[in-house]
Amino acid sequence: MSELVTGDAVVLRLRVAAVPTRCLAFLLDVLLQVAALLALLMVAGVALAATVDEALFLTVSLVVVVLVLVGYPVAMESLTGGRTLGKMALGLRVVRDDGGPIRFRHALTRGLAGFFVDFWALGLAGSVALVVSFLSGRSKRVGDYLAGTVVISERTPAAVTPMIMMPPGLEGWAAHLDLARLPDAAALDARQYLGRWREFSEDARAHLGFQISREIAEAIGTPVPPGMPYWTYLSAILAERRRRDHAQAWQRQAAVPYQQQPPLPPGPPAGEQPFAPPG
């Protein structure tokens, strides 16, 4: 897990792709590129079979190789926001070092560096990329350093939303709050704020906590008590809101009359068999 701080002072935790996973995605892309190369070279050979100009065939072959080995990753990463077919299969994506989506210039830099340095021309069949990635703290190859990118894994375990509990001693205070006017959007903002508490810097916690608390205080008509932290104020309100929602749900369920099942029809008299068609 890698951390970076955005311009909003929010700490993002990115799941950097492991080197073996990147290698497998690269091998899948290479298989596709080899298949495309063979098909295109066969087409070029048939089209140029009538000519005896060997230089022309070599030129066309070189252009095809460059288009496949450079054009394919550049085009795919530019059009899909940082993914090739191999990366899609493994759940990987290329992003900027700040976590944002890459642009064409990033994909082009990665593609050229991959062809000339990391893999083919001077890369010794990927040896350079492999060594640099293992030495990097974020599994970055030369192309990632030049482009300012990093490859992340998008297949992360589903996060479990933590249960927001009532702060001790605030049950009585919260029971008298008028929460009928609390907007759902404001409650959702408060829940997300509390759920991502550890991801914020100290300044961001104070700034966002003040904004959300002020919005909710204006809606319900109860300001934050002096000396009470914002997270305590928001936790008490959300916990009390959940308690009331659960209580109302139980009341509605209790108000539904019990549906008694109708009695079963009586069976046949003793000694008689039910009707059956003749065999």
FITISE-300237 format. One line per 5 residues: number of its first residue (from 1); for each residue x, y, z of C-alpha. Coordinates in steps of 0.25 Angstrom, whole numbers, plus 2048, in hexadecimal, padded with zeros to 3 digits. Layout:
N
NUM> X Y Z | ...;
This chain:
279
1> 800 800 800 | 806 80E 7FC | 801 81B 801 | 801 829 7FB | 7FC 836 7FF;
6> 7F3 83E 7F5 | 7F2 84D 7F4 | 7E6 84C 7FE | 7EE 846 809 | 7E8 839 807;
11> 7F0 82D 809 | 7ED 822 7FE | 7F1 814 800 | 7F4 80E 7F2 | 7F6 7FF 7F1;
16> 802 7FE 7E8 | 803 7F3 7DF | 80D 7E8 7E2 | 818 7E5 7D8 | 813 7D6 7D6;
21> 805 7DB 7D2 | 80B 7E6 7C9 | 814 7DB 7C2 | 808 7D2 7C0 | 800 7DE 7BA;
26> 80C 7E1 7B1 | 80D 7D3 7AC | 7FE 7D3 7A8 | 801 7E0 7A0 | 80D 7DA 79A;
31> 805 7CE 795 | 7FB 7D7 78F | 806 7DF 788 | 80D 7D3 783 | 800 7CE 77D;
36> 7FD 7DC 777 | 80B 7DD 771 | 80B 7CF 76A | 7FD 7D3 764 | 802 7E0 75F;
41> 80F 7DB 75A | 808 7D0 752 | 7FF 7DA 74C | 80B 7E3 749 | 812 7D7 743;
46> 806 7D3 73A | 804 7E2 735 | 813 7E4 732 | 815 7D6 72C | 815 7DB 71E;
51> 820 7E5 721 | 82F 7E1 722 | 833 7EE 72A | 838 7E8 737 | 83A 7F6 73D;
56> 82C 7F9 73C | 827 7EC 743 | 831 7EF 74E | 82C 7FD 74F | 81E 7F9 750;
61> 821 7EE 75A | 828 7F8 763 | 81C 801 762 | 813 7F6 766 | 81C 7F2 772;
66> 81C 800 777 | 80D 802 776 | 80A 7F5 77D | 815 7F6 788 | 813 805 78B;
71> 806 809 784 | 7FE 7FE 78B | 801 802 79A | 801 811 797 | 7F3 810 790;
76> 7ED 806 79B | 7F2 80E 7A7 | 7ED 81B 7A1 | 7DF 817 79D | 7DC 80E 7A9;
81> 7E2 817 7B4 | 7EF 80F 7B7 | 7EB 801 7B3 | 7F0 7F7 7A8 | 7E9 7EA 7A6;
86> 7F3 7E3 7AF | 7F1 7ED 7BA | 7E2 7EB 7B9 | 7E3 7DC 7BB | 7EB 7DE 7C7;
91> 7E3 7EA 7CD | 7EF 7F4 7CB | 7EF 803 7C7 | 7F9 80D 7C5 | 7F7 81A 7CC;
96> 7FF 827 7CF | 808 828 7DB | 7FD 831 7E1 | 7F2 826 7DF | 7EC 82D 7D3;
101> 7E9 827 7C5 | 7F4 827 7BB | 7F4 82F 7AE | 7FA 82C 7A0 | 807 832 7A4;
106> 809 828 7AF | 805 81C 7A7 | 80E 821 79C | 81A 823 7A5 | 817 815 7AB;
111> 816 80F 79D | 823 815 798 | 82B 811 7A5 | 825 803 7A4 | 82A 801 796;
116> 838 807 797 | 83C 805 7A6 | 833 7FC 7AE | 830 7F0 7A4 | 835 7F0 796;
121> 840 7F8 790 | 849 7F9 79C | 840 7F2 7A7 | 846 7E4 7A4 | 838 7DE 7A3;
126> 832 7E5 7AF | 83E 7E3 7B8 | 840 7F2 7BB | 831 7F4 7BE | 832 7E8 7C8;
131> 83E 7ED 7CF | 83A 7FB 7D0 | 82C 7F7 7D5 | 831 7EE 7E0 | 83B 7F9 7E5;
136> 82F 803 7E5 | 827 805 7F1 | 81A 806 7E9 | 81E 7FC 7DE | 821 807 7D4;
141> 828 804 7C7 | 830 80E 7BF | 824 813 7B7 | 81C 815 7C4 | 828 81E 7C9;
146> 828 826 7BD | 819 828 7BB | 816 82A 7CA | 80D 81E 7CB | 80A 812 7D3;
151> 803 805 7D1 | 7F8 801 7DB | 7EF 7F6 7DD | 7E0 7F9 7DD | 7DC 7EC 7E2;
156> 7DC 7EF 7F1 | 7D3 7E8 7FC | 7C6 7EE 7FE | 7C7 7F8 80A | 7BD 7F6 815;
161> 7B6 802 81A | 7B9 804 829 | 7AD 805 833 | 7AC 813 838 | 7AA 811 847;
166> 7A3 81B 851 | 7AE 822 859 | 7AD 81F 868 | 7A4 828 870 | 79D 82F 864;
171> 791 826 863 | 788 830 86B | 78D 83C 863 | 78B 835 856 | 77D 830 859;
176> 778 83E 859 | 77E 842 84C | 774 846 840 | 77A 83D 835 | 76E 83E 82C;
181> 774 849 824 | 781 842 823 | 784 841 814 | 788 834 80F | 794 83A 807;
186> 799 840 814 | 798 833 81B | 79F 82C 810 | 7AA 837 810 | 7AC 835 81F;
191> 7AC 826 81E | 7B7 826 813 | 7BF 830 81B | 7BF 827 827 | 7C2 81B 81F;
196> 7CE 822 819 | 7D3 828 825 | 7E1 822 825 | 7E3 826 817 | 7E3 835 81A;
201> 7EE 83D 81F | 7EB 845 82C | 7E8 852 824 | 7DE 84B 81B | 7D7 844 827;
206> 7D5 851 82D | 7D1 859 821 | 7C7 84E 81C | 7C2 84B 829 | 7BE 85A 82B;
211> 7B7 85B 81E | 7AF 84E 820 | 7AC 851 82E | 7A7 860 82B | 79E 85B 81F;
216> 798 850 828 | 796 85A 834 | 78F 864 82B | 786 859 826 | 782 853 834;
221> 783 860 83C | 78D 85B 846 | 79B 860 846 | 7A7 859 84A | 7A8 85A 859;
226> 7B5 861 85E | 7C1 858 85F | 7BB 84D 858 | 7C3 847 84C | 7BD 847 83F;
231> 7BE 838 83D | 7B7 836 84A | 7AB 840 846 | 7AA 838 839 | 7AB 82B 83F;
236> 7A0 82D 849 | 797 833 83E | 799 827 835 | 797 81D 840 | 78A 823 845;
241> 785 824 837 | 788 815 835 | 781 812 842 | 775 819 83E | 774 813 830;
246> 775 805 836 | 76B 808 841 | 761 80D 836 | 764 801 82E | 760 7F8 839;
251> 753 800 83C | 74F 7FE 82D | 752 7EF 82E | 74A 7EE 83B | 73E 7F5 835;
256> 73C 7EB 82A | 731 7E2 82E | 735 7D3 82E | 731 7CC 822 | 72B 7BE 827;
261> 72C 7B3 81D | 71F 7AD 818 | 71C 79F 81E | 720 793 815 | 714 78C 80E;
266> 710 77F 815 | 715 772 810 | 70D 767 80B | 705 75E 814 | 70B 752 81A;
271> 70B 746 811 | 709 74E 805 | 714 751 7FB | 715 75E 7F3 | 711 75E 7E5;
276> 71B 759 7DA | 719 757 7CB | 718 749 7C7 | 724 742 7C3;
